[in-house]
Amino acid sequence: MLENIDDCREVISSKNFFIQDKDGSSPAFIKYDNGQFEVINTIEDDINFLKIDDCIYTSEDKSRCDCAIFNDKVFCFIELKTLETKKGKTKKERRKTAEKQLKHTIYNFKDESILQNKNKEAYVSFTCNIDGKLTEIPNIGNADKKLEFKDDLDTDLKYSCKKEFN
């Protein structure tokens, strides 16, 4: 499945960077200021950024998450959402869609060597644009869904816009 991984992967060792998603047919990308998902790399180790939607998977593929970040210890699947509603969907409906996208992607990656011997995390990340700055929207999350991800996928489900590698 991951034949094109080198075309979809970047290695970043910056102390701090952000991930941003574009609507449409472009994959998520790295920014160095004010993006949708913040990555704090206190040890300035190599962090792999993998574009999943519109790179590993094409638009014809089923539901999938936007991207992943990983090192030799942890693999983090990320689905980026903005607060602005689309097609009349509520935040709750959009959260459920994000959870399904993450679950589907994790299931498709489960036998890949890239996941072996790594802790797995999945992030539902909601942000909004306030005066030109993207801000995290607090999300209580869903305890039952977190348990389901842990039991079914051996993955910790998180509702956050930030990951710290230390």
C-alpha distance (Angstrom), angle and dihedral (degrees) to the residues before:
residue distance angle dihedral
M1 . . .
L2 3.80 . .
E3 3.80 97.6 .
N4 3.82 91.8 131.0
I5 3.81 97.0 46.3
D6 3.81 94.9 121.9
D7 3.81 90.5 54.8
C8 3.81 90.3 52.0
R9 3.81 100.9 41.5
E10 3.79 133.0 86.0
V11 3.80 127.4 -178.6
I12 3.82 116.6 -140.0
S13 3.80 126.6 -177.2
S14 3.82 98.6 175.7
K15 3.78 117.7 130.9
N16 3.80 91.0 -124.5
F17 3.79 134.2 14.4
F18 3.79 140.3 150.7
I19 3.78 137.0 -132.7
Q20 3.80 120.9 -138.1
D21 3.79 130.5 -172.9
K22 3.78 127.0 -152.0
D23 3.75 121.9 -150.5
G24 3.74 112.7 -120.2
S25 3.77 129.3 33.9
S26 3.80 101.4 -29.7
P27 3.81 122.8 101.4
A28 3.80 125.1 -120.5
F29 3.80 114.6 -83.9
I30 3.82 143.1 -162.5
K31 3.82 123.0 -98.8
Y32 3.77 128.7 178.7
D33 3.79 96.8 -145.4
N34 3.79 136.1 39.4
G35 3.81 106.5 -13.1
Q36 3.80 132.6 152.7
F37 3.82 97.4 -95.6
E38 3.80 124.6 32.9
V39 3.80 123.2 -146.4
I40 3.79 117.2 -162.7
N41 3.78 112.6 -164.2
T42 3.82 102.9 -176.4
I43 3.80 93.8 173.7
E44 3.83 92.8 45.4
D45 3.79 90.1 -130.3
D46 3.80 122.6 158.8
I47 3.82 109.7 -79.4
N48 3.80 117.9 -168.5
F49 3.80 116.9 -139.8
L50 3.82 113.3 -159.8
K51 3.81 121.5 -167.1
I52 3.79 105.6 -145.5
D53 3.80 107.4 166.7
D54 3.82 110.9 64.4
C55 3.81 93.1 4.0
I56 3.83 115.0 48.4
Y57 3.81 86.8 22.9
T58 3.79 124.9 34.8
S59 3.78 124.9 -138.6
E60 3.82 88.7 -97.3
D61 3.80 91.2 63.3
K62 3.78 121.2 96.1
S63 3.78 123.3 -98.3
R64 3.81 113.2 -44.6
C65 3.82 138.9 164.1
D66 3.80 124.0 -100.5
C67 3.80 102.9 -114.2
A68 3.78 148.7 -36.1
I69 3.78 137.4 -130.3
F70 3.77 123.6 -157.3
N71 3.76 149.2 159.5
D72 3.81 131.3 -173.7
K73 3.85 92.1 -69.5
V74 3.80 108.7 37.7
F75 3.82 138.2 28.9
C76 3.83 116.0 -158.4
F77 3.81 122.1 -165.4
I78 3.83 112.2 -157.9
E79 3.80 132.7 -161.5
L80 3.81 113.5 -172.2
K81 3.79 121.0 -153.4
T82 3.79 132.3 172.2
L83 3.78 124.3 -143.6
E84 3.78 92.2 -118.8
T85 3.79 106.3 103.1
K86 3.77 121.0 -126.0
K87 3.78 125.8 -151.9
G88 3.81 90.2 -5.4
K89 3.82 94.8 -63.7
T90 3.79 117.8 153.1
K91 3.79 122.6 -129.7
K92 3.81 88.9 -105.8
E93 3.82 91.4 54.3
R94 3.80 90.5 47.3
R95 3.83 90.6 49.4
K96 3.81 89.9 52.5
T97 3.81 90.4 49.0
A98 3.82 90.2 50.4
E99 3.82 90.9 50.4
K100 3.82 90.5 51.1
Q101 3.81 91.3 48.8
L102 3.80 90.8 51.4
K103 3.79 93.5 45.6
H104 3.80 92.6 50.2
T105 3.81 92.7 48.8
I106 3.81 93.8 47.0
Y107 3.79 90.0 49.4
N108 3.82 90.6 52.2
F109 3.82 91.8 48.6
K110 3.82 96.1 44.4
D111 3.81 96.7 103.0
E112 3.79 96.8 39.2
S113 3.79 118.0 116.5
I114 3.80 89.8 -134.0
L115 3.85 88.2 74.1
Q116 3.79 97.9 46.7
N117 3.81 116.1 121.6
K118 3.81 93.0 1.7
N119 3.79 131.0 117.2
K120 3.79 109.7 -119.6
E121 3.80 126.3 -137.2
A122 3.80 130.4 177.3
Y123 3.82 122.3 -158.1
V124 3.79 128.9 -157.0
S125 3.80 101.8 -165.2
F126 3.83 121.3 -168.2
T127 3.81 119.7 -174.2
C128 3.79 137.5 165.3
N129 3.77 134.4 -160.0
I130 3.82 112.6 -114.5
D131 3.81 115.1 178.6
G132 3.80 91.1 -24.5
K133 3.81 94.3 -49.9
L134 3.79 122.8 106.1
T135 3.79 111.8 -128.4
E136 3.79 131.3 -171.5
I137 3.78 116.6 -110.5
P138 3.80 112.4 -141.6
N139 3.78 110.6 -115.6
I140 3.77 122.5 -168.7
G141 3.78 91.3 -158.8
N142 3.75 128.4 -158.7
A143 3.83 120.8 -75.6
D144 3.82 93.0 -161.8
K145 3.80 91.7 52.1
K146 3.82 91.0 48.5
L147 3.81 89.5 53.4
E148 3.81 91.2 47.2
F149 3.83 91.7 52.9
K150 3.81 90.9 48.5
D151 3.80 94.8 47.0
D152 3.81 99.1 39.4
L153 3.81 102.3 32.6
D154 3.82 105.1 18.9
T155 3.81 86.3 -123.5
D156 3.80 131.7 130.9
L157 3.82 109.4 -129.1
K158 3.82 114.3 -148.1
Y159 3.78 133.9 -177.4
S160 3.79 103.2 -148.0
C161 3.81 145.6 109.5
K162 3.78 95.0 -137.6
K163 3.79 141.2 66.8
E164 3.77 123.7 -174.2
F165 3.79 121.8 -158.6
N166 3.82 111.4 -161.6
